[in-house]
């Protein structure tokens, strides 16, 4: 059988969305540091405003450098398009604000990044949007939490910080059974490890600050549309009026009629980015693109190093547990082998056989690992979730999210793994000797 | 808007505008396994610049009910039924690929109903490879992949979409994947079997525009030479670097050619 020639992942990481600059021939994507773009004539201007011609008007809505980033992440995810946002949080808010309004409801995994948990649990209820949090492994709990006002299911590919592997095929099937889309935060895995659309997810969001960039110098995010969800399907009919009914804010456009596959992105750009304005800056897009060029090389090394470090910790006498799905004793090991054949990323947690104070000693004794609130840097990072990223959660909520007081989260970088092990070995010795 | 055409509920995009009796009408006809949204930019422009637009979903495609039509002649007859249902006496017809063949046949058969016709990416005849027909017959996904690879110029397969933030080949693939089982094969078989194209071209009396993609591998420009020779009143626009996916690869150039012509 004839096979279609398409470009492969590593090639797309370098090239997708970018063409040599037509004016200057610049090979690198130029930073179009311009708020706005000159119209050739009045008719052209009006046509751009009314979505009759393609092009750029104003950099809050679209920008040529940001567009390259958007195309590239959409290509790597296998989606139809994307919107670059000011941060991963902005991408989550944009997705929710595009689909939901007051009185509506989200079912979310309870193992989320603390910032996402804040938005869903504390902030959105003030705007009339409520969230029920469920154990991501408990499909019956997902099902039981769906109610008539539910409009979205949301989870992370790898839960934070317990690394629960989201069973995307089953949760997506449940969502679709109810005419609902599944939004997946794929920050920890990147498309190199897992492409959620291939397993049934409908929307994917990224904090591009993390592995996509790799250098830790920029804050940015993206929401990617898989283009598969049918907002007008019988099971979804009437649930998503922002996409299927005339929008007074844009000449009575019905987005699902305007675009069969990208209605969500049209509305998100024509309303959410236009009105809330949490757009990505062109310099940010440029910096993320530099990282994405080496994504396949970096992710392979991240995963290789993480496996070495996790194996070392798993046999250390002062370590109680290591929560890394590549290890056979992780509850999601079999699921990880299926969904994450290249590995379970480079962020994981371990718990020491010690007190909270000894945990603090350990972090302070590390020298190569930087103690800070980020993951996915080329440099190895460490944090104590109970006192930082998840500090607003009660002890009970922490326990339900798989976070103990002695839990320590690592983000394994690209250093020589032997140096990382020596650093951890020394710090564990110091912590174990410290007074409990 | 929704119309009943040949007994089936039919969807036609109008640019969110009502049809105005005093305005000219332009009918946009999509290609195999596509729907009205392939014309998004061009149809919206025309609808907002003094013309009625009927960018149809052919039977069995997109939002339209019914079975896909098995021949180009059947599509031509259906387009006239559409005009009847919409209360339109004469219209300009703009078609892409299979839709271009349908436009050609409609203009030849029903000269009183077609004011002008624009043919984008036509190939007359339009032979479809055995491999593609076989894959489509089995609803094998590889059929969509082959069309996607052959429809976009090599340069555009790496992106650079004029529409910011959209991944062109991904969107094209998803649109085809939306088509119901068997639709692609019916469409391709109709194109493959259409043998009367040059005779039809000789009978066209209205002005004709042919838009060709210089890098079109699905319907190579050389396959339109006989068509161009047969059409009595034709002008040609060749889009440099464009593949078969003319409206998405070069939306503004297509619009400008249509604007001048219509």
Interface residues (C-beta under 8 A of the other chain):
Chain A: X1 X2 X3 X4 X5 X6 X7 X12 X15 X16 X17 X18 X19 X47 X50 X51 X52 X53 X54 X55 X56 X62 X63 X64 X66 X67 X68 X70 X71 X72 X74 X75 X78 X79 X80 X81 X82 X83 X84 X226 X227 X228 X230 X232 X246 X251 X252 X253 X254 X257 X258 X259 X260 X261 X262 X265 X269
Chain B: X13 X16 X35 X37 X40 X41 X42 X44 X45 X48 X62 X63 X129 X131 X132 X135 X142 X145 X146 X148 X149 X150 X155 X157 X158 X159 X160 X161 X162 X163 X164 X165 X166 X167 X169 X170 X171 X174 X175 X177 X178 X251 X252 X255
